[in-house]
Amino acid sequence: MNTAFQKLTMINDAFVDRLEVSDRGLAFGDGLFETLRLSRGCAPLWNFHLDRLEVGCARLGIAVSRAHLDASFQRFVSAIPAETNAVLKLIVTRGSGGQGYRPLKTCSPTLIWQCLPLADTAHLARDGVVLHRCQLPIYPNPNLAGLKHLNRLDYVLAAKDLPEIPDIQGLLLDHKGNLLEAIHHNLFFVKDNVLMTPRMSEAGVKGVMRRVILERIAPACSLSVREDDFSVDALIQADEVFLSNSVRGIWPVKEFEQKSWAVPGIVTAQIQSQVEDIFTGMVVWQ
C-alpha cells in the first residue's frame, strides 16, 4: 500500500486525526468498533459488518443509521487508491455530551475511520498457530455479549501476559472454565465431521467471519454445525482446530498444551479455500 495511505484517518467526514477530549468513547468506552479487510479496493464483508453495527448501535442506543454508516464508508474508501490491500477500522462512539455516565439525548455520534497496513500472515495460515491458555477468565455480561464494543480491558489484561510471538495465540475461557474464543479470533473445532464453536450467549465477540462460516460456508461444504458450551477436554479431543477472523481469515491450530494436530485439517482446508475466494472476489455475498 502506498505509504501516504498507511495511516489515513477520517473523523465525521473530515480527513483529520483530532478527537474532542470530551468524546464518550474516550471517557467511557461508549461505542463500538469494526475491523474489516480491504482487498484490491473492495471490502467484501462490509454488509456483514454493517449488520453487526446496526445491532450494536440499537442495543447501546447510539443514534446512527445504516445509511449514514454506509455513506461514511463510501466516502472513506473513495479516498483510498484502487487495488489497495489494507485494514479498515471504524470506531463509532456516542459522541460528546454529559459529564457523567448518563448520556445526553442530544449526543451526535462520532465516526472514526482509519486505513492501516495489512500484515502478511500467509505463513500462519499455512503453518498454523499454537494456543496458549490465558489465566484471566471472561465473566458474563449478557447486555454486551456478542458485540464488538470498546470496553475490552479484560482482553488487554489477558493479552499482556502472552509471549510476543505471532504464532502463539491466547485462548480465553469463561468463568466456568468453558471455551470462549481466542483473543483476536473466534474458535472452531471439528469432531467426527461436525463443526463446533462456543455459543457465546453471555460473553465474547460474535465475529463477522464466524457468522459467514456458520451461515454460508458450512452449508456450502455440507457440514453439520453445533454451537454449545464446550469444555477444554472437548478441544483436546478434537480432530482439527482453527481460528477465524474477518481480516486474517483462517488460521489452523497446530498445538494446544500436550495435544498437536497436523495442519491444515481436511475441513480447515475447505473453509480456508472458501474464505480465500471471498477475499479475492471470486465469491460475493450481500
N, C-alpha and C positions, 0 to 999 in steps of 0.2 A: 504494500500500500504506500502511496505517496506520503512522505513524512509530513507534509503540510496538513494531512487529514488524520494523523495518528491520534490527536487529542482534540479534535473538533468538538465544540460544545455549543449547544443552543438552549437557552432558557426562555420559555414562553415566546417562541418565535424570533428571538433576538440572538444573534451569534456573539454571545458574551459568556464570560466564565465567573460572574459575580453573583452571589446569592445574598438576599437580605438576611441579616443575622437573626431576625425575628421569625424566620420561617419555622413552622411547626415540625417540619421534617427533621430539622437540625435540633430543635429544642426537645422534642418528644418522640422522635421516630414515627411521626404521624403520617404514614404514607405507605406506598408500595413501590416495588421496582421489578423490572423485567430485563433480562439479557437475551439478546437474540442474534442469530448468525446472519450476516450479510454475505451472500455467495454470489460473486460476479454481479454485484449491484442490486441483487434481489434478496428479499427476506422471505423465504418460502413458508415459514411458520408464523408469520405476523398475525394472521387472523386467529390462530390459536392463542397467541399471547394476548390479543385484544379480548378474547373471551374471558381469560382469567382476570384481566384488568377490570372488566365490567363487573364481574362477580365481586372482586375485592373492593372496588370503589363503592358498590352498593352496600356491602357489608359494613364498611367503615363510615359510610355516609359522606363520601367525598363527591362533590357535585361536578362531575366532568362526564361528558357524553362520549359514546363510542365514536361519533362523527368528529368530535373535537380531537380525540386521541389520534384518529386516523389521519386527519388533516395535518396535525403536527408531525406525524411520522413522514408523510409525503413531502412536506416542506424540508425536513431534515435530510432525507435521502436524496432529494434533488440537488443538494449542495455537495454530494459525495461523487467523485468521478465514477463513471460506468465501469463495470468489470471489477470493482473493488471487492476484495475479501476482507472482512473485518468483523468486529463485535460491536453491536449497538447496545447501549444501556439506556434505559428510560427510568427515571425516578419521578413518581407522581406524589406530591405532598399536598396536604390540605391548604398550604399557603400560610400567610401571616394573619394573625388575629387572636387576641386574647393572651393574657399573661399567665393564666393558669391552665389546668388540664381541660377545662370546658371550652370547646371551640366556639367562636362566634359563627352565627348563621350566615354572615356576610363574607366569610373567608373565600378568597378566589384561589383555586388550585394552582400550584406551580408544576410545570412540566420541564424536566431537565433531561436533555439528550446528550450523550457522549458517543463519539466514534473512536474505538480503541483497536489496537493491533490484534489480529487473530494469531494466537500461538500455534506453532507446528507441533501437534500431538500425535502424528501418524504412528510414531514408534510405540506409544501407549495403546493405541487401537490395535496394533499388530501383536505386540509382545505381552500385553496385559499389565495389570497392577496388583499390588499387594494390599489387602485390607488390614487396617490396624484398629483394634477395638478402643474407642475413646472411653475414658473413665467417667466423664460427666454425663449423667442421664438427662434426657429431654423430657420435661414434665408436661402434662396435658394442658391444653388451652383450646377447648372446642370453639371459642369465639374466633380464633385466628387460624385454626387448623386448615392446612391446605394452601393458605395464602402465601405469597412471597412479599411479606411485609418488611418494613425497615427495622423492626426490633429483632436483631439477630445476635444479641450478646451471648446467648447460650452456645451458638456455633463458633463465635470468636473465642470463647473460653475453651471449647473442645479442641479447636484447631491449634491453639498456641502451643500445645504440648506435642504436636506431631513433628516427626523429623522433616527437615526441609528437603525432601527427596520427592520428585514428581511422581514416581511410580508407587509411592505409599499414600494411600487414601484412608481417611478416617471413617470408621463405621460407627454410627450413632444408634444407641438403644434407648427405648423409652424407660420410664420409671419402674416398670415391671420387669425389665430385662428382655423385652421383645425387640425384634429387629425394627428399625425405623427407616433409615436411609443412610447414605454417605453424606459427608459434609457439603459437597458440591453437586451430588448426583443422587438420583433415585436408584434403588436396589432391586434387581431381579435375580431370580434363580430358577433353574429347571430341574424337575424331578419326574421321571417316568413320562417325559414329553409334555408335561404340564408346566406352563409358565406361571410363576408365582411372584407376588410382590406384596409388601406390607400395605394394609389398607389405609393407614394414616388418618383415621377418623378423628383423632384428638390432638395430633401434633404432626409436625413435618410439613414439607412443601410438596404439593402435588404438581410435579413438573410438567411442562408442555410436552416434552419428548415422552414422558411416561404415558400421558394421555394418548399421544399418537400411536404408541406401541399397543396399548390396550384396545383402542377403538379402531385402528386402521391396519396396523402391521400384523398383529396376532391373527385376526380373521383372514388376512391375505395369505398367511402362512399355515392356515388351518390348525392353529394352536389353541388348545383349551387354556383358559386363564383362571387363576384363583387369587383373589385378594382377601387377606385374612391376617390375624395376629400369628406371628411365627417366632419360635424360639431360636436361639443361636444354634441349637442342635440341628434344626431343620436346614440351616445354611450349611453346616458341616456335612450333612448327608446328601447335599445337592449333587446333581450330575454335572452342572455347569452354573457359573455365576457371572453376571455382568452388571455394569453401571450405565446409566443413561443420563444424557444432558443435551439440552436443545442447542448448545453451541459446540460442544465437544463430540457429540454423537455417542457411540457405544464403545466402552472400554471393557474388555474381558477381565475377569479376576483370575489370577493365576495362583494366589495363595492367601490363606487366612489361618493364622496360628499354625496348627500342626497339619492342616489339610492343604493339598495342592491339586490343581486341575491343569490338564493340557488345554492350551488356548490357541485359537478360539474354539469353543464347542460348536457342534453342528447347528444348534438353534441360534446361538450367538452370531455365528457367521451369516445365517439367513437374515437376521434382523439388521446386522451391520450393512449388508448389501442393500436392503430396503432404505435404510437411512442415508446411505451414500447417494442413492437415486434421488432422494429428496433434496439433498444439498447441491447436487449437480443439475437440478432442474428437470431430470427425466420424469419425475412424478410431481404433480402439482395438486395439492389439496386445498380446498377452501372451507 
